[in-house]
């Protein structure tokens, strides 16, 4: 998405998750982190590595082994970490803790075509 440093890589229940720390975005909100979950990492990706906008860091994980029959997808989130936030021992469910991470709306910073789907729409029901 933007230049940053890979700060954490860990298993999630459908693959691996990557957290990248960025210095700022256009609206000058300060340091923020991006999460890419349910992925299969590119072979050269490791913690501490600097990545640039447009670098390929992973592909979407094969979720065919999922007991819940979850279709392949990327879980992408943006957040502003608190001062007490730590990457050590980070686990996927910690994204739900607002005292650690304030989640941000990613749509204003995505510089790529996207389509937001209505959960009740026919496309979502077909999936």
C-alpha positions, 0 to 999 in steps of 0.5 A, spaced: 500 500 500 505 504 502 512 504 504 513 501 510 517 496 515 514 489 516 513 489 523 510 482 525 508 476 521 504 470 524 499 465 523 492 466 523 486 461 522 487 461 514 494 462 513 499 468 515 498 475 517 503 481 516 503 487 519 507 493 516 508 500 520 508 506 516 510 513 517 504 517 515 498 518 510 496 524 506 491 526 511 497 526 516 494 522 522 501 520 524 504 513 524 499 507 522 499 500 521 496 496 515 494 488 516 494 483 511 491 477 513 489 470 510 495 470 506 501 466 503 507 470 504 512 471 498 519 467 499 523 473 501 519 476 506 521 477 513 520 481 519 524 488 519 524 488 511 523 495 508 517 494 503 515 499 498 509 501 495 507 496 489 511 490 492 509 483 492 509 481 499 504 475 499 498 472 495 491 470 498 492 463 502 488 457 499 482 456 504 480 450 501 482 446 508 477 451 512 472 447 515 467 452 515 468 452 507 471 460 507 472 462 500 479 465 499 479 472 501 484 478 503 483 481 510 485 488 510 485 493 515 488 499 517 490 502 524 493 507 529 497 503 534 497 506 541 503 508 545 502 501 549 502 497 543 507 491 542 508 487 536 511 482 541 506 476 541 501 479 537 495 475 535 490 476 530 484 477 535 488 483 538 485 487 532 479 487 536 482 491 542 481 499 541 485 500 547 491 497 543 489 499 536 484 504 533 481 501 526 481 506 521 476 506 514 481 504 509 477 506 503 480 514 503 487 511 502 486 505 497 489 508 491 486 502 487 479 500 484 475 497 489 467 495 490 464 495 497 459 490 497 452 490 501 452 484 505 445 483 503 446 483 496 445 478 491 453 477 490 455 476 497 449 471 497 452 467 491 459 467 494 
